[in-house]
């Protein structure tokens, strides 16, 4: 009966810790039911998939994709995909976090092993030789003995079990940190890659601008020599040419900076793609985003990591609370003389138990418990901050996606009109209706419009990267309950 009471008491104390459930997290962290600009998001989805996106044949099954497959669906550039796979394999930060996961796994195993009795084996050998002249006795002893020892702290109040659970939560948190780092790495590699592509396009455009401006300056320089224009017009043209050359130098410097930054992420010395040819920006595939904020936020790896970190602190607090109660230890030994001058000895065994706890000076235990309570608060505040940051990032990304879409639409219209006008201008020049300077001036206008279009294409691509990162690589429906990124 006493043993049964002890077991029931143990079950009560080891099972009384409760973690924050999903609904409680949503309530206490004030997660809204809707994004402030959710109507903009739904409009973008409808523009891509129609009024009923779920019935569209073009709707991808993102529920079956992890964050890497989702990114490869959005961006189909094979060169970029190869760079991302290389970065995920070689990036030092990812490798460091992978190593930390291995450490966290081992720590969890150590904490679990503390709940199991510890058994040790000892073997001792003793030899002594004595000559007692007074009694004319020569005495010697030659013995070999062995023993088994056992020690076990019976975890009545759950102290060790809570530490084990805390270690498991830290392990899960480390896994989610790795997933979050991978998503950030994917986004950073894509950012640098597309920035490099944009800069190459801009450099090629500015090279044409400089060539045209040099021709314009040379023609006007001859006019100045003939007295047809004054020095102020020539000086203005020279200033424009110098500014364009300086811009070209600045673009080349930016290209080198971004290339080196990409090499750092890839952990390599060279990039394996052409850095001279113009790049045609492909329209990213817009993901079918239809979900409530709570579903999105709680699936982001960084927030999942914060939740696991909070759970770890709650379990650690329970472990600190258990230190107020007695500790029950059981120890035992089993020994025997295996060999001696007098033969094999008798088997000797012993079992002892002890119940201990501090009575007078409990300051250390009490203050450690208070410290841990503050650790729990800090972990919750960190979770709250992560959620607030995520909400802001998602809403900014939605607005940016809408802005970049409209900006690209306007730039495409302007570029189409400019291209038709350039054809008409060349036609006029071929029939001597305008001079070469007029043709070169309009060619420069056309190139400037192409430069704006290049910026708009890049901006639309960057907006999709930002949207992907803000959602944590997770685009799911409202009824989705799985977590495809758990394996990462």
Secondary structure, DSSP 4 states (H G I P E B T S, - for coil): -HHHHHHHHHHHHHT---PPPHHHHHHHTT--SS-TTHHHHHHHHHHHH-S-GGG-TT---GGG--HHHHHHHH---HHHHHHHHHHHHH-HHHHHHHHHHHHHHHHHHHHHHTTSPEEEEEEEEEEEEEEETTTTEEEEEEEEEEEEEEEEEE-TT-HHHHHHHHHHHHHHHHHHHHHHHHHHHHHHHHHHHHHHHHHHHHHHHHHHHHHHHHHHHHHHHHHHHTTSS-HHHHHHHHHHHHHHHHHHHHHHHHHHHHHHHHHHHHTSS---S-SSS---PPPPPPP--B--HHHHHTTSHHHHHHHHHHHHHHHHHHHHHHTTS-EEEEEEEEEEEEE-TT----EEEEEEEEEE---S--HHHHHHHHHHHHHHHHHHHHHHHHHHHHHHHHHHHHHHHHHHHHHHHHHHHHHHHHHHHHHHHHHHHHTTSS-HHHHHHHHHHHHHHHHHHHHHHHHHHHHHHHHHHHTTT---BTT----TTTT-
